[in-house]
Amino acid sequence: MSVPPFDADLDSPEYLYVRLANHIEARIRAGELSPGRRLPAERDQAAEYGVAYLTVRRAMRELRERGLIRTVVGRGTYVVEEIPPESDSESASDGK
């Protein structure tokens, strides 16, 4: 399953970082970003998605809260080995 490209539509009522986190989560669940894969640096992702660096940083925090990625200081950010069920990630992000 292929995920459509990210759309940084500024007219959307949803926060940009949430839409970016949702997009990256969709890529993880679709297998485009496989478990254990190292994600690009936040600044590189900002350039890739056409958003500010701090938007990517906040999206990464959201994905960590959903249990989809982990960050190792000095090493990088990785997709977790065991992807949690969708209902768990939705309830985790709703409660924050």
N, C-alpha and C positions, 0 to 999 in steps of 0.2 A: 504494500500500500504506500503510495506516495503522498507526501504532505505538500499542499500548495505553498508557494513562496510567502514569506512574511510580508504583510501589508502594514506599513507604519502610518495608517490613516489617522491624522490628527483630529478628525471630527468625531471619532468614536467616543462614546461616553465612558468606556473602560480605560483604566490607567494603562499607559503604554508598557510599563514593565510587566504588568499582569498578562497583557496580550503576548508579549515576547516570551514570558515564561510558559504560557499555554502552547505557543508554537513549538518551543523547544521540547516541551513534554510530549507533544504529538509526534515529533521526530523520534524521540526515544521510544515511544510505544509502537511506532511504525517500524522500528528496527533500523532507521537511518543512522541513529547514534546508538551503537551497540553497547551492551554492558561491558564495563571496564575500559571503555574508550576515553582517552584524554580529550577534553574539550579545548578549543583554541583559547588563547589568552583573551581576557575581557576586552582589551583595546582592539584586538583583531575581530572579535565578534561585533563590536560597535561599528567598525568599518563595514563588515559583511552585511549587517542588518540596517545600516543607515540611521543609527540612533546614537545618543550620547553614551559615553563610557559609563556614567553613573546609572543610566537606565539598565545597561547590561548587568552591572554590579547588583542592582536591586532585584533583577530577574533571577540572578544566580542565588541570591538569598532566599527568594521565594521557592526555587527548585530544591534547595537544601531543606527547607521547612517541609516540603512535600515528600522528602525522602528519596528523591530521584538522582541526586548528585552528591558527591562529597568532595571537599577541598582539602588537600594536603599542603600545608604551608611550605613554600619553596619548591614544590613539585608540580602542582597544577590542580585542576578540577576534573573529576572523572565521573562518568555515569556509574551508578552503583551496580554491583553484580546481580542483585536480585531486585527487580523492579516491583514496587508495591502495587497491589490492585488499585484500579482507578478510584474506587469508592473511598479507599484510605487516603489517597492524595487529595481528593475533593474535600473530605471532611477536615483534613489538616489545614488546608488553605482557608476554609470557611471560618474556622475557629480562631484565626489570627487577626 
